């Protein structure tokens, strides 16, 4: 008996009308869906059901007979369809010899012939480590910096323009709409500049 492949990382979407399977990567969850294969027994049974609704009698009995034998016939066809589906899905996956997972191309380290859980891609790891190191460095500086005198913290740092929503990476004006990135607010009563979160004007006391 042949070894059964893909015993856990698939969903069986088959119905009485036909067969279809979804195979997915054990690591990231992305997958491959096989084309729908119509079931001959399901087609015949449905046709007899339709005819029996019109004519009844002997055709109705034939539909019942078709359903009674469909189970064994359908299961045999289902097994054959699954075997075909496995062959269709196999080129899209790799089996890790170390952990036994089936993974797609994105989760496969071809140089090491192992999945990326067992043999991480070093370039990807270096990139991730750099980002994490930069975050830690920024946190350490934020813990020790004088927020009042440090130039880096004199202005509000934003990552998106408050006017148009465009992504920004620094500066005083938006590269998309040209408006200032620091949100400004003026008193509706006296016109004095107030903080964006101020509830009352510091000059005239008017409610904002």
N, C-alpha and C positions, 0 to 999 in steps of 0.2 A: 504493500500500500504506500502511495506517495506521501511524502511529508506535507502536512497542511501548513501553508503560509498565511500570514495575516490573521491570526486567530483571535486577536483582541482589538486591534486598532481599525475597526471598520463598523459602519452602520448598514444594516440590511433594510433597504427601502422598498423591497419587493412587495407586490400585491397580487391578487388573483389575475390581474390583467397582464402582469409581466414582472421583469426582474431589473433591479437597479441597486448599485452598491456605492457607498462612500468610504474611501480609505483615507486615513488621516495620519499625520506625523505624530509620533509619540512624544516629541519634544515641544513643538510649537502649536500643534493642533490644525495647521493648514492641511488641505487634503486634495483628493482627486475623486471626481464623481464619474462613474462609468456610464456610457450611453444606455438608455432604456432598451431592454430586450422584451418584446411582446411574448406572452405565453400562449401557445397554441390551444392548450386545454381551456384557458380562461376565455379566449376568443370564441371557441365553440360553445362553451357553456353560456356565455352572454348572448350569443346568437339564438340558442335554443330558448333561453329565458324570454327574449323579445318575441320569438315566434309563439311561445306558449301563451303570452299575454294576449296575442291576437286570436289564436285558434284554440288554445287549451287542449284537453284530451290527451291524445297519444304524444303530442309534442311536449306537453307539460311533464309527462312521465319520462320522456327522453332527457329533458333538462335535469330532472332529479337523478336519473341514472348517471348522467355526465358528472354531476357533482359528487356522487358516491365513489366514482373511480378517479376523480380528479386528484384526490389526496396523494396517492402513490405516484401517479404520473407527474403531478405538479412538483413533488419533492425531487423526483429524478431530474426533471428539467431544471429545477432550482439549483441542484448540485452542479449540473453541467454549466449553468449560467455563472455560478460563483467561480468555478474553475477558470472560465474564460475571463471573468472580470479580474481575477488575480493576475493573470498574464498581462492584461491591459494596464493594470496599475503598477506592476513590478518595476518597469523602467523609470518610474517617477520617485522611487524610494530606494534607500540603502539600508541594509541590516548591519548594525554595529556588532562585531564579533565579541566585543568586551561585555556589553550590557544587554545585548539582545533586542534593543529598540529598533523599530523601523522609523527612519527619519527621511525628510525630503532634502533637496539639494541645498537649501539655505541652512540646514542644521547639520550638514555633513562636512567634515574636514577631509577633503579628498587627498591632501598631502599625507595625512596620517592614516587614512582609511578607517577612521573611527568617527563616531558622532561627536558633536562639539561639547557635549557634557563630559565625555571621556577624554577628549583631546581638544580643548578650546583653541579657537583661532587666535594666535598671539597678537596679530595686528589689531583685532577687535578688542582684545583684552587691554592692550596698551592704550588704546583710545579711551576706553572706559576708565582706566586707572588715572589717566591725565585729567579727565573731567572731575572725577572724585577728589583728586588732589587739589585741583583749583578751587573746588567748593570748600574743602577743609581749610585751605589757605585764606580764603575770603572770610570764613567764619572766625578764624583765629585773629585776623586783623580787625574784624568788627568788634571782637571782645575787648581788644586793647586800645583801639583808636579813640581819640578825643573827638567826639561827634561835633563839637562846636567849632573847633579850629581846623579839622582835617578837610582839605579841599574836596576829597572824594565824597564827603557826606554833607557838604554845604548845600547841595541842591538835591531835590527829590529825584531819585533814579527810577526811570520808567522803562518798561520793555515794549510798550505799545502806545501809540499816539492817543491822547484823550479825546481828540477831535474826530479823526477818521479811522482809528483802530489799526493803522498800519504798524508793522513790527519795526522797532527802532533799536539801535545798538549804542546809543549815546548821542551827545550833542544837545543843543538848546532848541533846535527847530526840527520839525518833522520833514524827512526827505520826500514825502509824498504830497502833503498838502501845504507845507511851509509854515504852519502855525506853530507857536511856541509849545514845547512839550510840558513845561511847568504850568499847571492850571492856575489861572489868575481869577480873582473874584473881587468885585467892587461893590461898595455899599449902594443900595438902591435909593437911599435917602440923601446922602451927602457926597457920594462918589469916591470916597476914600478907599484905598486898597485894603482888603481884609483877607485873612487866611481862608483857605477853601472850606475848612470845617468849622469856621466861626459861626456862632449862633446870633451874636450881637456885634454891631460895629464898635470898635474901640474908641472912635472919635465922637460919634453922635449918639451911640447907644441904641440905634434903631435895630429892630429884629431883622435878621437876614433869612 
